[in-house]
Amino acid sequence: MFMGTTPFITVRARRPLTEIEFCAWVAQAVPGDRLEYHRGFLVLDIFPMFAGLPDQQRAELARLGSRAFWAAEQGLVHLVQERTGPDQFAYIAVARPKPKAAAVSLSALLLAEREAA
């Protein structure tokens, strides 16, 4: 029996993603779905002295990066970096299977986190 390979297709946003849009993607993604949530050098792009972004965009990017890390800690995604050039990376979230033991929705997790803060 021949088992073909499935190409990995990464969705890349036409504009910068927000934290909310990232959460919406995580909630509906099926295992193996890939989303490029940032392209650049994230740690420098959120640092005021190096970023060429206005304060509001830089703050939103910092929230997005933090949320992506949070999603990885919750076991919802794998985070991957792909080098696209010198000091340039594609930051990719790969959806993982949703935990079977977790009967809690993503929105409930987000609300609980907000209430704890």
All heavy atoms as an XYZ file, in Angstrom:
916
protein
N       0.835     -1.166      0.000
C       0.000      0.000      0.000
C       0.885      1.236      0.000
O       1.749      1.394      0.841
C      -0.897     -0.022      1.235
C      -1.746      1.163      1.387
S      -2.755      0.833      2.847
C      -3.774      2.201      2.827
N       0.670      2.121     -0.939
C       1.450      3.346     -1.059
C       0.871      4.424     -0.158
O      -0.323      4.697     -0.186
C       1.455      3.823     -2.505
C       2.127      5.157     -2.692
C       3.498      5.264     -2.588
C       1.389      6.293     -2.930
C       4.121      6.482     -2.744
C       2.001      7.514     -3.084
C       3.375      7.615     -2.998
N       1.726      5.020      0.643
C       1.290      6.124      1.495
C       1.964      7.389      0.970
O       3.168      7.546      1.089
C       1.669      5.875      2.949
C       0.947      4.681      3.542
S       1.189      4.530      5.294
C       0.331      5.959      5.876
N       1.197      8.246      0.367
C       1.731      9.499     -0.152
C       2.038     10.464      0.968
O       1.638     10.280      2.113
N       2.752     11.479      0.615
C       3.062     12.493      1.608
C       2.076     13.648      1.467
O       1.645     13.984      0.370
C       4.496     13.026      1.444
O       4.620     13.570      0.128
C       5.512     11.929      1.659
N       1.733     14.206      2.576
C       0.847     15.365      2.590
C       1.702     16.606      2.742
O       2.489     16.701      3.685
C      -0.142     15.277      3.772
O      -0.868     14.055      3.662
C      -1.088     16.451      3.776
N       1.578     17.543      1.812
C       2.388     18.760      1.947
C       1.916     19.592      3.129
O       0.723     19.614      3.443
C       2.155     19.491      0.629
C       0.840     18.999      0.146
C       0.712     17.582      0.652
N       2.856     20.251      3.768
C       2.507     21.151      4.857
C       2.201     22.508      4.246
O       3.015     23.084      3.542
C       3.659     21.292      5.860
C       3.903     20.045      6.647
C       5.010     19.257      6.399
C       3.019     19.657      7.636
C       5.233     18.104      7.120
C       3.231     18.502      8.369
C       4.351     17.729      8.107
N       1.031     23.007      4.513
C       0.628     24.308      4.008
C       0.493     25.242      5.195
O      -0.244     24.957      6.146
C      -0.702     24.226      3.228
C      -0.527     23.301      2.029
C      -1.151     25.616      2.794
C      -1.812     22.968      1.308
N       1.229     26.327      5.147
C       1.174     27.307      6.218
C       0.354     28.496      5.748
O       0.617     29.056      4.693
C       2.592     27.780      6.602
O       3.366     26.648      6.984
C       2.548     28.782      7.744
N      -0.636     28.861      6.534
C      -1.443     30.032      6.224
C      -0.689     31.251      6.714
O      -0.219     31.293      7.852
C      -2.830     29.946      6.914
C      -3.614     31.224      6.696
C      -3.592     28.743      6.411
N      -0.561     32.231      5.847
C       0.111     33.474      6.207
C      -0.880     34.618      6.082
O      -1.516     34.788      5.042
C       1.305     33.721      5.284
C       2.070     34.955      5.656
C       3.307     35.104      4.801
N       4.031     36.278      5.237
C       4.862     36.946      4.482
N       5.102     36.537      3.256
N       5.470     38.006      4.939
N      -1.021     35.385      7.148
C      -1.972     36.502      7.154
C      -1.492     37.609      6.221
O      -0.294     37.828      6.063
C      -2.126     37.038      8.572
N      -2.438     38.290      5.617
C      -2.111     39.406      4.726
C      -1.706     40.647      5.503
O      -1.092     41.549      4.968
C      -3.316     39.748      3.852
C      -3.694     38.645      2.906
C      -4.933     39.047      2.122
N      -5.510     37.917      1.448
C      -5.378     37.704      0.148
N      -4.698     38.537     -0.583
N      -5.921     36.648     -0.396
N      -2.081     40.707      6.754
C      -1.772     41.845      7.620
C      -1.404     41.282      8.989
O      -1.637     40.115      9.264
C      -2.963     42.790      7.709
C      -4.191     42.114      8.256
C      -5.355     43.063      8.458
N      -6.543     42.345      8.851
C      -6.728     41.744     10.011
N      -5.791     41.755     10.924
N      -7.850     41.114     10.280
N      -0.828     42.101      9.860
C      -0.483     41.596     11.197
C      -1.708     41.062     11.931
O      -2.776     41.673     11.912
C       0.081     42.832     11.904
C       0.558     43.720     10.805
C      -0.395     43.488      9.657
N      -1.542     39.902     12.556
C      -2.622     39.289     13.332
C      -2.746     39.945     14.697
O      -1.754     40.417     15.259
C      -2.349     37.807     13.558
C      -2.526     36.862     12.395
C      -2.148     35.449     12.825
C      -3.942     36.879     11.893
N      -3.950     39.895     15.242
C      -4.154     40.333     16.619
C      -4.178     39.098     17.514
O      -4.323     37.971     17.033
C      -5.489     41.096     16.775
O      -6.558     40.187     16.525
C      -5.567     42.289     15.833
N      -4.084     39.337     18.789
C      -4.165     38.247     19.765
C      -5.505     37.524     19.641
O      -5.570     36.290     19.682
C      -3.988     38.815     21.169
C      -4.171     37.802     22.260
C      -4.239     38.423     23.646
O      -4.435     39.650     23.761
O      -4.127     37.659     24.615
N      -6.577     38.275     19.461
C      -7.919     37.692     19.348
C      -8.015     36.814     18.101
O      -8.583     35.718     18.148
C      -8.994     38.800     19.318
C      -8.994     39.572     20.630
C     -10.373     38.231     19.018
C      -9.306     38.755     21.863
N      -7.478     37.267     16.984
C      -7.519     36.474     15.760
C      -6.715     35.184     15.919
O      -7.125     34.120     15.447
C      -6.987     37.286     14.579
C      -7.898     38.419     14.191
C      -7.271     39.403     13.226
O      -6.036     39.590     13.266
O      -8.027     39.996     12.439
N      -5.594     35.268     16.622
C      -4.795     34.073     16.890
C      -5.606     33.087     17.732
O      -5.642     31.893     17.440
C      -3.493     34.445     17.599
C      -2.644     33.255     17.934
C      -1.821     32.677     16.982
C      -2.669     32.695     19.202
C      -1.041     31.567     17.287
C      -1.895     31.586     19.516
C      -1.085     31.027     18.550
N      -6.271     33.579     18.769
C      -7.089     32.712     19.632
C      -8.214     32.057     18.831
O      -8.518     30.877     19.026
C      -7.666     33.503     20.800
S      -6.436     33.969     22.034
N      -8.825     32.820     17.936
C      -9.894     32.266     17.104
C      -9.353     31.145     16.227
O     -10.003     30.109     16.053
C     -10.521     33.365     16.249
N      -8.151     31.333     15.687
C      -7.547     30.281     14.861
C      -7.275     29.036     15.701
O      -7.588     27.919     15.287
C      -6.251     30.783     14.209
C      -5.576     29.710     13.428
C      -5.863     29.334     12.142
C      -4.543     28.828     13.872
N      -5.057     28.283     11.771
C      -4.238     27.959     12.814
C      -3.837     28.702     15.062
C      -3.259     26.971     12.907
C      -2.861     27.723     15.165
C      -2.588     26.873     14.094
N      -6.707     29.219     16.887
C      -6.407     28.079     17.768
C      -7.687     27.305     18.081
O      -7.698     26.070     18.065
C      -5.715     28.539     19.073
C      -5.633     27.408     20.084
C      -4.321     29.070     18.776
N      -8.772     28.015     18.343
C     -10.025     27.367     18.719
C     -10.597     26.501     17.598
O     -11.192     25.464     17.871
C     -11.050     28.413     19.138
N     -10.406     26.890     16.340
C     -11.012     26.147     15.232
C     -10.028     25.280     14.461
O     -10.428     24.504     13.607
C     -11.727     27.116     14.281
C     -10.835     28.153     13.621
C     -10.103     27.664     12.392
O     -10.647     26.895     11.625
N      -8.876     28.097     12.232
N      -8.744     25.387     14.746
C      -7.730     24.645     13.990
C      -7.814     23.145     14.251
O      -8.122     22.712     15.360
C      -6.334     25.154     14.352
N      -7.534     22.375     13.217
C      -7.454     20.926     13.361
C      -5.984     20.549     13.429
O      -5.119     21.282     12.939
C      -8.175     20.188     12.205
C      -9.658     20.508     12.209
C      -7.566     20.526     10.866
N      -5.663     19.408     14.049
C      -4.268     19.023     14.191
C      -3.521     19.065     12.852
O      -3.997     18.579     11.839
C      -4.346     17.593     14.730
C      -5.642     17.562     15.464
C      -6.574     18.433     14.652
N      -2.359     19.722     12.891
C      -1.532     19.839     11.693
C      -1.701     21.158     10.966
O      -0.856     21.525     10.150
N      -2.788     21.880     11.232
C      -2.937     23.203     10.624
C      -1.776     24.074     11.063
O      -1.317     23.998     12.207
C      -4.249     23.871     11.062
C      -5.467     23.347     10.336
O      -5.314     22.504      9.431
O      -6.581     23.784     10.681
N      -1.294     24.919     10.139
C      -0.151     25.785     10.427
C      -0.521     27.236     10.145
O      -1.100     27.526      9.115
C       1.041     25.392      9.550
C       1.563     23.993      9.828
C       2.515     23.505      8.747
N       3.548     24.446      8.381
C       4.832     24.343      8.743
N       5.233     23.323      9.451
N       5.707     25.250      8.369
N      -0.158     28.118     11.071
C      -0.434     29.543     10.921
C       0.845     30.325     11.178
O       1.456     30.191     12.237
C      -1.510     29.998     11.912
C      -1.764     31.499     11.968
C      -2.438     31.987     10.679
C      -2.609     31.856     13.174
N       1.236     31.121     10.209
C       2.352     32.036     10.417
C       1.781     33.269     11.103
O       1.026     34.034     10.509
C       2.998     32.422      9.088
C       4.188     33.344      9.278
C       4.832     33.729      7.956
O       5.189     32.824      7.179
O       4.941     34.946      7.715
N       2.142     33.465     12.358
C       1.556     34.561     13.117
C       2.443     35.796     13.155
O       1.993     36.883     13.540
C       1.150     34.118     14.525
C       2.269     33.613     15.402
C       2.940     34.461     16.269
C       2.632     32.269     15.384
C       3.953     33.995     17.085
C       3.644     31.797     16.192
C       4.301     32.661     17.036
O       5.316     32.201     17.840
N       3.688     35.676     12.722
C       4.573     36.845     12.625
C       5.727     36.519     11.700
O       6.159     35.367     11.621
C       5.100     37.263     13.997
C       6.004     38.452     13.955
N       5.562     39.697     13.578
C       7.327     38.590     14.211
C       6.572     40.553     13.621
N       7.651     39.900     14.005
N       6.220     37.541     11.022
C       7.425     37.403     10.202
C       8.324     38.573     10.542
O       7.918     39.721     10.476
C       7.090     37.403      8.719
C       8.316     37.151      7.846
C       7.926     36.973      6.408
N       7.354     35.642      6.231
C       7.799     34.755      5.358
N       8.807     35.048      4.584
N       7.220     33.568      5.255
N       9.538     38.267     10.943
C      10.496     39.290     11.341
C      11.452     38.699     12.355
O      11.930     37.579     12.200
N      11.737     39.460     13.402
C      12.582     39.000     14.508
C      11.851     39.435     15.770
O      12.021     40.560     16.250
C      13.963     39.636     14.416
C      15.039     38.917     15.176
C      16.294     38.770     14.633
C      14.805     38.378     16.436
C      17.305     38.111     15.320
C      15.797     37.713     17.138
C      17.054     37.591     16.571
N      10.988     38.564     16.265
C       9.990     38.902     17.277
C      10.576     39.634     18.479
O      10.050     40.665     18.902
C       9.225     37.651     17.718
C       8.023     37.864     18.610
C       7.000     38.769     17.957
C       7.385     36.545     18.973
N      11.650     39.137     19.044
C      12.185     39.752     20.258
C      12.638     41.190     19.990
O      12.478     42.065     20.846
C      13.322     38.900     20.878
C      14.576     38.946     20.037
C      13.599     39.337     22.310
N      13.154     41.458     18.814
C      13.547     42.829     18.480
C      12.353     43.672     18.044
O      12.319     44.878     18.291
C      14.616     42.829     17.380
C      15.951     42.180     17.748
C      16.916     42.255     16.578
C      16.550     42.823     18.993
N      11.390     43.042     17.398
C      10.228     43.768     16.897
C       9.329     44.286     18.016
O       8.532     45.199     17.784
C       9.409     42.885     15.942
C      10.168     42.562     14.671
O      11.155     43.266     14.362
O       9.786     41.605     13.985
N       9.447     43.735     19.216
C       8.639     44.224     20.336
C       9.454     45.107     21.287
O       8.912     45.657     22.240
C       7.970     43.073     21.128
C       9.005     42.156     21.763
C       7.019     42.308     20.233
C       8.422     41.102     22.684
N      10.735     45.265     21.001
C      11.610     46.071     21.853
C      11.597     47.516     21.356
O      11.907     47.772     20.190
C      13.030     45.496     21.835
C      13.915     46.025     22.912
C      13.724     45.652     24.231
C      14.941     46.913     22.608
C      14.541     46.137     25.227
C      15.767     47.410     23.604
C      15.560     47.022     24.918
N      11.241     48.476     22.218
C      11.062     49.861     21.765
C      12.260     50.465     21.023
O      12.077     51.207     20.070
C      10.797     50.632     23.059
C      10.306     49.622     24.026
C      10.965     48.325     23.645
N      13.470     50.168     21.446
C      14.641     50.791     20.822
C      14.924     50.264     19.420
O      15.559     50.948     18.626
C      15.873     50.593     21.706
C      15.793     51.363     23.004
S      17.263     51.166     24.014
C      18.509     51.884     22.958
N      14.480     49.051     19.108
C      14.805     48.447     17.821
C      13.620     48.368     16.869
O      13.811     48.271     15.665
C      15.371     47.029     18.024
C      16.641     47.014     18.816
C      16.674     46.451     20.082
C      17.796     47.575     18.317
C      17.831     46.431     20.825
C      18.966     47.573     19.057
C      18.982     46.999     20.311
N      12.428     48.385     17.411
C      11.244     48.202     16.575
C      10.940     49.487     15.804
O      11.040     50.582     16.331
C      10.045     47.820     17.435
N      10.563     49.325     14.567
C      10.129     50.457     13.772
C       8.620     50.594     13.802
O       8.046     51.269     12.958
N       7.996     49.946     14.762
C       6.529     49.940     14.847
C       6.037     51.005     15.816
O       6.695     51.287     16.821
C       6.043     48.572     15.344
C       6.360     47.364     14.486
C       5.949     46.087     15.210
C       5.677     47.476     13.145
N       4.861     51.560     15.547
C       4.246     52.459     16.529
C       3.958     51.691     17.827
O       3.812     50.467     17.818
C       2.935     52.894     15.858
C       3.079     52.555     14.414
C       4.079     51.433     14.332
N       3.850     52.424     18.928
C       3.658     51.807     20.243
C       2.475     50.844     20.278
O       2.577     49.758     20.843
C       3.469     52.876     21.324
C       4.751     53.637     21.614
O       5.839     53.161     21.210
O       4.668     54.705     22.245
N       1.355     51.218     19.674
C       0.157     50.368     19.722
C       0.390     49.051     18.976
O       0.023     47.979     19.466
C      -1.038     51.101     19.124
C      -2.336     50.331     19.248
C      -3.524     51.131     18.716
O      -3.388     52.262     18.273
N      -4.695     50.522     18.771
N       1.013     49.095     17.810
C       1.284     47.868     17.049
C       2.310     46.997     17.767
O       2.201     45.781     17.775
C       1.790     48.203     15.651
C       0.720     48.713     14.727
C       1.270     49.005     13.341
O       2.478     48.978     13.113
N       0.374     49.308     12.417
N       3.291     47.639     18.382
C       4.308     46.890     19.121
C       3.683     46.196     20.325
O       3.979     45.028     20.601
C       5.420     47.836     19.559
C       6.667     47.165     20.006
C       7.819     48.119     20.221
N       7.496     49.468     20.611
C       7.114     49.826     21.838
N       7.023     48.944     22.791
N       6.842     51.095     22.112
N       2.770     46.881     21.019
C       2.084     46.283     22.175
C       1.218     45.108     21.727
O       1.183     44.070     22.394
C       1.247     47.335     22.896
N       0.515     45.251     20.603
C      -0.326     44.156     20.096
C       0.541     42.967     19.708
O       0.192     41.817     19.977
C      -1.165     44.617     18.902
C      -2.081     43.538     18.355
C      -3.105     43.023     19.366
O      -3.692     43.827     20.106
O      -3.312     41.785     19.415
N       1.687     43.222     19.097
C       2.597     42.138     18.723
C       3.130     41.428     19.971
O       3.241     40.198     19.988
C       3.752     42.680     17.877
C       4.773     41.657     17.401
C       4.125     40.538     16.593
C       5.859     42.361     16.579
N       3.416     42.181     21.015
C       3.875     41.562     22.273
C       2.781     40.679     22.861
O       3.062     39.568     23.339
C       4.279     42.648     23.272
N       1.524     41.143     22.813
C       0.408     40.322     23.306
C       0.261     39.057     22.464
O       0.025     37.961     22.996
C      -0.902     41.122     23.298
C      -1.016     42.125     24.419
C      -2.411     42.719     24.519
N      -2.784     43.479     23.345
C      -2.512     44.772     23.159
N      -1.849     45.438     24.079
N      -2.912     45.385     22.055
N       0.401     39.193     21.157
C       0.303     38.040     20.259
C       1.396     37.021     20.572
O       1.121     35.827     20.686
C       0.403     38.504     18.806
C       0.485     37.423     17.736
C      -0.763     36.544     17.743
C       0.699     38.060     16.372
N       2.628     37.483     20.730
C       3.722     36.573     21.058
C       3.512     35.867     22.383
O       3.738     34.662     22.516
N       3.029     36.614     23.369
C       2.749     36.016     24.687
C       1.627     34.990     24.596
O       1.689     33.934     25.223
C       2.367     37.107     25.691
O       3.460     37.941     25.939
N       0.600     35.292     23.814
C      -0.528     34.360     23.674
C      -0.081     33.097     22.946
O      -0.516     31.992     23.288
C      -1.688     35.028     22.942
C      -2.911     34.155     22.815
C      -3.454     33.707     24.157
N      -3.899     34.847     24.919
C      -4.140     34.816     26.222
N      -3.997     33.690     26.904
N      -4.521     35.899     26.870
N       0.765     33.230     21.946
C       1.262     32.048     21.235
C       2.042     31.156     22.200
O       1.855     29.931     22.219
C       2.139     32.469     20.050
N       2.881     31.765     23.032
C       3.638     30.994     24.023
C       2.690     30.324     25.005
O       2.858     29.159     25.370
C       4.641     31.901     24.741
C       5.566     31.158     25.649
C       6.604     30.393     25.135
C       5.402     31.207     27.019
C       7.455     29.691     25.978
C       6.247     30.511     27.865
C       7.277     29.749     27.338
N       1.663     31.049     25.448
C       0.658     30.497     26.362
C      -0.024     29.285     25.727
O      -0.216     28.258     26.378
C      -0.360     31.576     26.712
C      -1.511     31.079     27.524
C      -1.582     30.989     28.884
C      -2.762     30.594     27.033
N      -2.806     30.476     29.258
C      -3.546     30.224     28.138
C      -3.301     30.428     25.761
C      -4.834     29.708     28.019
C      -4.578     29.926     25.631
C      -5.331     29.567     26.755
N      -0.405     29.406     24.453
C      -1.080     28.298     23.759
C      -0.171     27.071     23.698
O      -0.635     25.939     23.829
C      -1.517     28.724     22.359
N       1.120     27.305     23.521
C       2.066     26.181     23.507
C       2.154     25.543     24.890
O       2.179     24.312     25.013
C       3.443     26.655     23.048
N       2.189     26.370     25.927
C       2.230     25.833     27.293
C       0.983     25.027     27.625
O       1.044     24.090     28.417
C       2.381     26.968     28.306
C       3.751     27.594     28.316
C       3.858     28.710     29.334
O       2.879     29.481     29.498
O       4.920     28.813     29.969
N      -0.158     25.392     27.051
C      -1.413     24.676     27.286
C      -1.517     23.408     26.444
O      -2.490     22.663     26.557
C      -2.611     25.588     26.971
C      -2.686     26.837     27.812
C      -2.792     26.532     29.295
O      -3.592     25.711     29.712
N      -1.966     27.183     30.081
N      -0.539     23.165     25.580
C      -0.556     21.976     24.741
C      -1.470     22.103     23.527
O      -1.837     21.096     22.926
N      -1.812     23.328     23.157
C      -2.715     23.534     22.032
C      -1.979     23.650     20.697
O      -2.547     23.337     19.650
C      -3.557     24.796     22.264
C      -4.413     24.775     23.527
C      -5.022     26.142     23.789
C      -5.489     23.703     23.406
N      -0.743     24.126     20.741
C       0.055     24.306     19.516
C       1.511     23.969     19.789
O       1.960     23.963     20.936
C      -0.021     25.759     18.969
C      -1.432     26.152     18.582
C       0.575     26.757     19.946
N       2.218     23.689     18.710
C       3.678     23.654     18.720
C       4.116     24.972     18.103
O       3.500     25.440     17.142
C       4.236     22.523     17.846
C       3.968     21.152     18.370
N       4.538     20.657     19.516
C       3.196     20.158     17.878
C       4.135     19.418     19.716
N       3.305     19.096     18.735
N       5.169     25.571     18.620
C       5.698     26.796     18.026
C       6.976     26.466     17.273
O       7.858     25.786     17.794
C       5.969     27.851     19.097
C       4.743     28.322     19.866
C       5.135     29.386     20.887
C       3.673     28.855     18.927
N       7.056     26.952     16.049
C       8.179     26.657     15.166
C       8.669     27.962     14.563
O       7.877     28.853     14.273
C       7.726     25.709     14.022
C       8.869     25.397     13.080
C       7.111     24.447     14.582
N       9.985     28.057     14.381
C      10.564     29.185     13.658
C      11.203     28.650     12.388
O      11.871     27.617     12.416
C      11.635     29.882     14.484
C      11.123     30.588     15.699
C      12.251     31.204     16.502
O      13.398     31.228     16.078
N      11.934     31.699     17.684
N      11.000     29.380     11.313
C      11.611     29.019     10.040
C      12.412     30.225      9.569
O      11.870     31.320      9.423
C      10.504     28.686      9.037
C      10.978     28.237      7.701
C       9.797     27.888      6.817
O       9.071     26.931      7.135
O       9.598     28.606      5.814
N      13.704     30.032      9.349
C      14.545     31.146      8.888
C      14.159     31.495      7.458
O      14.110     30.637      6.587
C      16.019     30.770      8.953
C      16.950     31.915      8.577
C      18.410     31.496      8.637
N      18.815     31.104      9.961
C      19.243     31.943     10.903
N      19.308     33.226     10.652
N      19.599     31.505     12.082
N      13.885     32.776      7.222
C      13.526     33.233      5.884
C      14.619     34.098      5.272
O      14.558     34.417      4.092
C      12.205     34.020      5.902
O      12.354     35.159      6.761
C      11.057     33.146      6.384
N      15.595     34.485      6.079
C      16.703     35.311      5.616
C      17.554     35.700      6.812
O      17.279     35.282      7.935
N      18.581     36.507      6.582
C      19.427     36.940      7.700
C      18.593     37.729      8.722
O      17.933     38.700      8.379
C      20.471     37.845      7.049
C      20.434     37.511      5.590
C      19.044     37.041      5.304
N      18.593     37.268      9.955
C      17.839     37.897     11.045
C      16.353     38.038     10.744
O      15.696     38.948     11.240
C      18.431     39.273     11.392
C      19.857     39.167     11.907
O      20.183     38.143     12.527
O      20.641     40.108     11.681
N      15.803     37.155      9.930
C      14.382     37.157      9.595
C      13.840     35.743      9.779
O      14.439     34.784      9.295
C      14.154     37.598      8.148
C      14.415     39.063      7.901
C      13.363     39.935      8.568
O      12.170     39.711      8.399
N      13.802     40.921      9.333
N      12.711     35.652     10.454
C      12.109     34.359     10.737
C      10.611     34.405     10.503
O       9.981     35.447     10.671
C      12.360     33.949     12.201
C      13.812     33.867     12.549
C      14.488     34.984     13.010
C      14.505     32.679     12.390
C      15.834     34.920     13.314
C      15.851     32.606     12.695
C      16.525     33.729     13.162
N      10.046     33.277     10.129
C       8.599     33.089     10.109
C       8.271     32.365     11.413
O       8.853     31.323     11.710
C       8.179     32.252      8.906
N       7.379     32.935     12.194
C       6.948     32.339     13.460
C       5.648     31.601     13.176
O       4.652     32.221     12.780
C       6.769     33.417     14.529
C       8.085     34.048     14.905
C       8.634     35.067     14.139
C       8.796     33.600     16.007
C       9.856     35.637     14.460
C      10.025     34.158     16.337
C      10.549     35.177     15.561
O      11.756     35.730     15.888
N       5.669     30.296     13.376
C       4.565     29.435     12.950
C       4.006     28.672     14.151
O       4.761     28.103     14.944
C       5.056     28.443     11.873
C       5.585     29.221     10.668
C       3.950     27.471     11.469
C       6.382     28.386      9.688
N       2.687     28.658     14.244
C       1.995     27.824     15.228
C       1.418     26.635     14.478
O       0.793     26.798     13.434
C       0.875     28.613     15.903
N       1.672     25.433     14.998
C       1.136     24.201     14.411
C       0.139     23.618     15.404
O       0.488     23.340     16.555
C       2.263     23.171     14.139
C       1.697     21.913     13.503
C       3.364     23.784     13.277
N      -1.095     23.482     14.955
C      -2.154     22.992     15.849
C      -1.882     21.555     16.280
O      -1.490     20.722     15.476
C      -3.514     23.088     15.162
N      -2.088     21.299     17.550
C      -1.959     19.964     18.116
C      -3.354     19.396     18.343
O      -4.325     20.143     18.393
C      -1.230     20.034     19.461
C       0.207     20.495     19.342
C       0.876     20.513     20.671
N       0.839     19.167     21.244
C       1.286     18.869     22.448
N       1.766     19.791     23.234
N       1.232     17.630     22.899
N      -3.448     18.082     18.524
C      -4.760     17.519     18.888
C      -5.222     18.144     20.198
O      -4.427     18.378     21.102
C      -4.477     16.029     19.058
C      -3.227     15.774     18.284
C      -2.422     17.050     18.365
N      -6.495     18.438     20.266
C      -7.047     19.014     21.498
C      -6.994     17.952     22.595
O      -7.291     16.787     22.358
C      -8.502     19.454     21.286
C      -8.717     20.434     20.142
C      -8.151     21.792     20.439
C      -8.543     22.837     19.432
N      -7.684     23.011     18.296
N      -6.582     18.344     23.797
C      -6.534     17.385     24.899
C      -7.912     16.776     25.153
O      -8.894     17.494     25.293
C      -6.076     18.223     26.091
C      -5.460     19.450     25.504
C      -6.146     19.674     24.190
N      -7.992     15.445     25.201
C      -9.274     14.767     25.412
C      -9.805     14.987     26.814
O     -11.003     15.060     27.026
C      -9.127     13.268     25.136
C      -8.886     12.995     23.676
C      -8.733     11.533     23.393
C      -8.504     11.393     21.897
N      -7.802     10.250     21.517
N      -8.899     15.087     27.776
C      -9.331     15.258     29.162
C      -9.864     16.655     29.420
O     -10.562     16.885     30.386
C      -8.166     14.969     30.104
N      -9.541     17.569     28.547
C      -9.958     18.956     28.766
C     -11.372     19.165     28.250
O     -11.614     19.205     27.068
C      -9.000     19.911     28.077
N     -12.292     19.294     29.152
C     -13.667     19.579     28.771
C     -13.890     21.084     28.743
O     -14.966     21.556     28.431
C     -14.626     18.929     29.753
N     -12.853     21.839     29.090
C     -12.944     23.282     29.148
C     -12.641     23.855     27.772
O     -11.711     23.429     27.101
C     -11.936     23.828     30.186
C     -12.012     25.336     30.272
C     -12.167     23.196     31.536
N     -13.401     24.840     27.363
C     -13.183     25.470     26.067
C     -12.054     26.485     26.162
O     -11.671     26.922     27.249
C     -14.455     26.160     25.593
O     -14.723     27.275     26.417
N     -11.542     26.879     25.006
C     -10.492     27.888     24.962
C     -10.986     29.193     25.578
O     -10.260     29.844     26.327
C     -10.028     28.111     23.520
C      -8.971     29.179     23.310
C      -7.703     28.827     24.069
C      -8.676     29.355     21.833
N     -12.213     29.573     25.290
C     -12.735     30.826     25.840
C     -12.813     30.760     27.367
O     -12.554     31.751     28.050
C     -14.090     31.176     25.238
O     -15.001     30.137     25.432
N     -13.146     29.606     27.921
C     -13.187     29.467     29.383
C     -11.789     29.598     29.975
O     -11.610     30.220     31.025
C     -13.813     28.129     29.773
N     -10.783     29.033     29.301
C      -9.401     29.175     29.765
C      -8.973     30.633     29.744
O      -8.318     31.123     30.663
C      -8.456     28.341     28.896
C      -8.486     26.837     29.082
C      -7.635     26.152     28.013
C      -7.994     26.455     30.464
N      -9.330     31.346     28.679
C      -8.960     32.752     28.558
C      -9.647     33.594     29.629
O      -9.031     34.487     30.219
C      -9.317     33.274     27.166
C      -8.481     32.701     26.025
C      -9.072     33.107     24.685
C      -7.036     33.128     26.130
N     -10.910     33.323     29.901
C     -11.634     34.057     30.936
C     -11.031     33.794     32.316
O     -10.884     34.723     33.120
C     -13.110     33.691     30.933
C     -13.939     34.285     29.791
C     -15.350     33.705     29.802
C     -13.987     35.796     29.912
N     -10.693     32.551     32.583
C     -10.092     32.218     33.876
C      -8.751     32.933     34.042
O      -8.435     33.431     35.120
C      -9.917     30.706     33.994
N      -7.990     33.012     32.970
C      -6.700     33.692     33.030
C      -6.893     35.184     33.303
O      -6.194     35.779     34.095
C      -5.936     33.513     31.725
C      -4.607     34.224     31.704
C      -3.963     34.183     30.346
O      -4.336     35.019     29.499
O      -3.105     33.327     30.142
N      -7.875     35.785     32.641
C      -8.143     37.209     32.819
C      -8.602     37.509     34.238
O      -8.205     38.509     34.837
C      -9.180     37.679     31.817
C      -9.451     39.168     31.914
C     -10.201     39.686     30.776
N      -9.266     39.733     29.647
C      -9.591     40.167     28.458
N     -10.805     40.556     28.209
N      -8.710     40.204     27.494
N      -9.441     36.639     34.806
C      -9.938     36.846     36.164
C      -8.828     36.698     37.195
O      -8.846     37.349     38.230
C     -11.075     35.885     36.453
C     -12.342     36.203     35.687
C     -13.411     35.120     35.789
O     -13.154     34.092     36.468
O     -14.486     35.301     35.203
N      -7.855     35.834     36.911
C      -6.747     35.628     37.834
C      -5.777     36.810     37.839
O      -5.076     37.035     38.815
C      -6.005     34.344     37.475
N      -5.762     37.560     36.746
C      -4.826     38.678     36.638
C      -5.265     39.898     37.393
O      -6.243     40.101     37.908
C      -4.634     39.052     35.164
